[in-house]
Amino acid sequence: MTAVATYQQTRGAFQARSDKGKPATRDVRNLANLGDTASTSRVLNLAAIGLVMSNEKDYIARPFFRDKQLNRAILIKHTLRANERDLFSRTRRTATKVIMPFDATDLRLGGRSVMVNQVGFEAFCRTQFGIGDVNSHIDVQILRLLDALPSLDPFLVREHLSRHGFKPGTCYLNISANDIQRMIGFANAEIEQLVRTAFGHAMIGGASIKLAGKILSNELDQELSPLRMTLRMSEEEFSEGIFSWRGFLYFKWRHEELQNEMRRVIQGLGSYQPVGAVDDQVRDYLREVRPRLGRRIAKAVNEVARTIGIYDRAYHALTQGQNPGPFRQFLLQGPKLFFELGETIGILGHIASFWSYRMTSSFATHRLTALEYADVLMDFDDSLMILGPDDED
C-alpha cells in the first residue's frame, strides 16, 4: 500500500487531532471595505454592481440571479475555519459564502449569510425562495455551479455558466477596482504597441494608460473607434472582443504574479519543518507528496504559459506584422480558453494565498504539527489532481 493510500485511510483521525490546540482566531472583516480591497478572484460584489448598474438595460434584461435580494448579494470564496468544517458532509477547506446585506447602501449594518451546500443550505433556500423543490430552482443551480469553481474570476464564471445555459449580463462580470489599479502598469506596457498600430505614433504614453483603463473597466466609447475599425469588427463583436481581451490581460497578469508566488511555495515545500513527533505514516506521506506537488505546480504554471502564448502570437501579428486578422479571430474565439485558464489559475491562486496566509504571515508563528502539515498538503494535492496527473504519476 502506498503512503498516500495509508494516509488517506487515517486522514479523518488526523484531522480531528490536528484541530486541537489551534489558535482561536477570527478575522473581523468589514463588508464596507470589500469594494476597495477585495480581489477579483475572491469576491463577486453584486451589491456594489446593483448600486451602479441597476438602470442599465443589460442589468435588467439578463440578471445574475432571478431572486432580487440574492441579485444584490456579496459572494465570497471563503477559507473555512476549523470550527466550520463540520458544516459540510465532505472534507473541504474553502466554501462559497453568500452574504445578503441588510442595506446595500450601508454595508456596515451587516447581513444574513449562508455557505453553499452547508448543512441547512436547502432549508435556507426553501425559505428564501419560497419553493419546495430546491434542486430545480435556477438560482440554486447557479449557486452550486459557482461553488464548484476554484475562484470567482469573472471570465471563468462567465464561461462556466455559459456552458450550462446561463448567460448573465456582462455588467455583472468585471475586474475589481483594486485589481484594476494593480494591473494598470502591466496593461499599459502590454497595450502601448497597439496604440501605435491603431492610433498612430503620436498617441503613446498617457494615451496608452487611458486606453488601458477603458479596456479594463469596460468603458467602450468613441475614443476606441479607431481600434474597432483596425480590427474590422461590428459594435457587438467589438464589445465581445474587448471582454475577451480584458480576460486575457487579466490572466496574463495573474500568471506573472503567480510565477513568483508559486516559486515561494515550491521552495517552502522543501524547507518547511513541522513541529513535534512524526509517526511513520505521516513521514512517508510527506516524503512522497512534496516532490509530487512541486512537479504538479510547475506543470500547471507551464500549461498556463502555453495557453497565454496563443494570445501572444495573435497579438504580435497585429502589432508587429500589421495583420489584424489573427488577433480579431482570437478575440472572438478566445473565451473558449477561459475555463481552462481560470480553473488552473484559480487552483494555483488558492494554494499561493493559503501558503502565504498560513505559512509566511504573522499567523505562521504557530508552526504546524506534522499532522496539520500533511493535511494541508493533501488539500493541495487533491486540488491539483483536478488538472490531471503529472508525467511521473
LINQUI-V211412 format. One record per backbone hydrogen bond with DSSP energy under -1.0 kcal/mol. CO is the residue of the C=O (numbers start at 1). NH is the residue of the N-H. If there is no record, write none. Layout:
CO & NH
CO & NH
This chain:
2 & 6
3 & 7
4 & 8
5 & 9
6 & 10
10 & 14
11 & 15
12 & 16
13 & 17
14 & 18
15 & 19
19 & 22
23 & 25
30 & 33
31 & 34
33 & 37
34 & 38
39 & 43
41 & 152
42 & 77
44 & 46
44 & 75
45 & 49
46 & 50
47 & 51
48 & 52
49 & 53
50 & 54
53 & 56
56 & 60
57 & 61
58 & 62
62 & 169
67 & 71
69 & 72
70 & 73
73 & 46
74 & 99
75 & 44
76 & 97
78 & 95
81 & 84
84 & 87
85 & 88
87 & 119
93 & 80
95 & 78
96 & 116
97 & 76
98 & 114
99 & 74
100 & 112
103 & 106
106 & 109
107 & 110
110 & 102
112 & 100
114 & 98
115 & 118
118 & 121
120 & 124
121 & 125
122 & 126
123 & 127
124 & 128
125 & 129
126 & 130
132 & 134
134 & 137
137 & 141
138 & 142
139 & 143
140 & 144
141 & 145
142 & 146
143 & 147
144 & 148
146 & 149
153 & 157
154 & 158
155 & 159
156 & 160
157 & 161
158 & 162
159 & 163
161 & 166
162 & 165
169 & 172
170 & 173
176 & 180
177 & 181
178 & 182
179 & 183
180 & 184
183 & 187
184 & 188
185 & 189
186 & 190
187 & 191
188 & 192
191 & 195
192 & 196
193 & 197
194 & 198
195 & 199
200 & 203
204 & 207
205 & 209
206 & 210
207 & 211
208 & 212
209 & 213
210 & 214
211 & 215
212 & 216
213 & 217
214 & 219
221 & 224
222 & 225
224 & 228
225 & 229
226 & 230
227 & 231
228 & 233
234 & 238
235 & 239
236 & 240
237 & 241
238 & 242
239 & 243
240 & 244
241 & 245
242 & 246
243 & 247
244 & 248
245 & 249
246 & 250
247 & 251
248 & 252
249 & 253
250 & 254
251 & 255
252 & 256
253 & 257
254 & 258
255 & 259
257 & 261
258 & 262
259 & 263
260 & 264
261 & 265
262 & 266
263 & 267
264 & 268
265 & 269
266 & 270
267 & 271
268 & 272
279 & 283
280 & 284
281 & 285
282 & 286
283 & 287
284 & 288
285 & 289
286 & 290
289 & 293
290 & 294
291 & 295
292 & 296
293 & 297
294 & 298
295 & 299
296 & 300
297 & 301
298 & 302
299 & 303
300 & 304
301 & 305
302 & 306
303 & 307
304 & 308
305 & 309
307 & 310
308 & 312
309 & 313
310 & 314
311 & 315
312 & 316
313 & 317
314 & 318
315 & 319
316 & 320
316 & 321
317 & 323
324 & 328
325 & 329
326 & 330
327 & 331
328 & 332
329 & 333
330 & 334
333 & 336
334 & 337
335 & 338
337 & 341
338 & 342
339 & 343
340 & 344
341 & 345
342 & 346
343 & 347
344 & 348
345 & 349
346 & 350
347 & 351
348 & 352
349 & 353
350 & 354
351 & 355
352 & 356
353 & 357
354 & 358
355 & 359
361 & 364
362 & 365
363 & 366
365 & 367
368 & 275
369 & 373
370 & 374
371 & 375
372 & 376
373 & 377
374 & 378
375 & 379
376 & 380
377 & 381
378 & 382
379 & 383
380 & 384
381 & 385
383 & 386
384 & 387
385 & 388
